Amino acid sequence: MLDAVKQRLWRVYVEEIGRCRSRVDEVRGKYPSATAQELSQRLTDTKKMWASTGGAVSGLFGLALVPVDLTFVTILQLTLIMEIALLYRVNLKSERARDEIFEVLGYSNGADTVNLAGRAGPKLLARIAEKALTKRGLAQLGRAVPVIASPVVAYLNNRDLQRAGEAALRFYGTIRQLPSRRKVSADSP
């Protein structure tokens, strides 16, 4: 069962490589003289637009959409990291490359539960404030609280996409600048 799940995830990952490659080729075509760092920021800005929009919408619906929002942002981060890796001509079909992609994703998110709790915080706070205001007879004001949470969630999504882009740029930009290592033969001293 676990092997079947891994195979399915691998197929989805491989299918996404083609779409990422198309987006990278498109941005390279639009900005042929841009550096990899500039192209990386352009790709990041596009993903941030999607993340902000998704965050604004999910913020309006409160806690019910926290899992959907987290999934959406994670997918955007994953594809952004893949696109930046492709900018640096990484072969994403290898198992090593896939592991690196997921390491960069984990690194950019802090890979901890504190970050997850922080993401749900504005929606949770909005829900609590809405209930408290409704109890005190201020239902109209209580209904406005999710509208206030919406831009906060959009900001958090935007920030998380920028972090993922910067982490990928640091990782792949640094790797490509390191000198390659020589193979050491058995005869070498």
Protein Blocks (a to p, Z undefined) as FASTA:
>chain_A
ZZmmmmmmmmmmmmmmmmmmmmmmmmmmmmmmbcfklmmmmmmmmmmmmmmmmmmmmmmn
ommlmmmmmmmmmmmmmmmmmmmmmmnopafkbmklmmmmmmmmmmmnoppaklmmmmmm
mmmmmmmmmmmmmmnopammmmmmmmmmmmmmmmmmmmmmmmmmmmmmmmmmmmmmpccd
ddddfkbZZ
